[in-house]
């Protein structure tokens, strides 16, 4: 694992099938980053098309409070790109297509497609995530 210098950027692949995508990048509390997605390929949950911001049209069966309670990060849309520190769900934050982040906790930047923990078997797609340290 390594830290980034201010102004340094790396590009890491993210798979929608993986429960956790490890970036290998250590963020220290208070450091600032810009995270931007690119090269999004076939990002979908089963047959439902999505983007890093989430599903384009949430199926009615998932569009309710009960179903949303199964999301790993219920504050983001189904299939949105979410980040966390060291696989800790209490540090989750929405990445979406892009986000500016000030690390509230230190740890490795990790990422996942927001889905129910038991539902990753039908996930498809990859994207590239550019992580730039800005401060």
Secondary structure as UniProt FT lines:
FT   TURN            6..7
FT   STRAND          9..15
FT   TURN            16..17
FT   STRAND          21..27
FT   TURN            29..30
FT   STRAND          32..45
FT   TURN            46..47
FT   STRAND          48..51
FT   TURN            52..53
FT   STRAND          54..55
FT   HELIX           60..62
FT   HELIX           65..68
FT   TURN            69..70
FT   TURN            74..75
FT   TURN            78..79
FT   STRAND          81..85
FT   TURN            86..87
FT   STRAND          88..94
FT   TURN            96..97
FT   STRAND          98..102
FT   STRAND          107..113
FT   TURN            117..118
FT   HELIX           120..122
FT   STRAND          123..133
//
